[in-house]
Amino acid sequence: MNETRRNNCARVESLVGPWAREHHWPQETALTYLRDILDYEIGPQQLAAIRLFWNECADLGLIDEFKKVKILEI
């Protein structure tokens, strides 16, 4: 996963064109968003947010059960 993330971050400029068109964003805005604003790391805060999201979905009846979040370090 980390290798894939690093590879995609390294080639974000080549990925941004189709993404920008799909979302009707100016290419420079999309590049800034994908390269500088989004955080692709997963740490304790991100895991807590995922757990909160799943708990809220379960409370609303959108999912049947809470899924345990597992992060594999490779």
N, C-alpha and C positions, 0 to 999 in steps of 0.2 A: 504494500500500500504506500509506504513512504517513497519507494522508488517511482511508482506511478505518479504520485503527487509531485515529486521533484521534476520528473520529465514533463508533465503537463504545465507546471509553472514556468519551466524553461522555454516552452513553446507557446506561451499564452498569446503572443502577438500573431502567430499563425492561426490560432483558434478563434480569435476575437471577431473576425469578419463575419462568419456565419452566425455567431451568437448575436452580434449587434443587429444584423439584418432581421433575425428571427424576433428580436425584442423591440425592434424599431428604435434603436438607440444610435446616436452618433458613434462612430467607431472609436474615437478618442475617449468618449465617456465610458464606453464598454471596457476599453483597455484599462482605464484607471480603476474601474470597479473590480474587474477580475484580477488585476495585478496588485493593486495597492489597498483596496478596501476589504475584500473578502479575506478571511483568515482560514487557511486550510489545515491548521493544526487542530488536533483533538486532545484536550487536556481535561482536568477536573471540572472546569466551568462548563465546557461544552457537553461533557457527559451528564452533568446535572441538568442542563437544558433539555437534553434528549429524554432523560428520565421524567422530567416535568411534563414535557410534551406528551409522552406515552401515558402518563398518569391522567392527564387532562382528557386525552382521547378515550381512555377506559372509563373515566367518570361520565363522559357524555355518551357512552355506549357505541362509540365508533370502532372500537377494537374489542375483541373478546377477552384478551388477557394482556397483562403487562409482560413485556419482553425484557429479559435480562440483557444489559448492554455488556458486550465483551470486546475488548480491544486487544488484538494480537500484535505483539511486537515481533517484527521479523528482522 
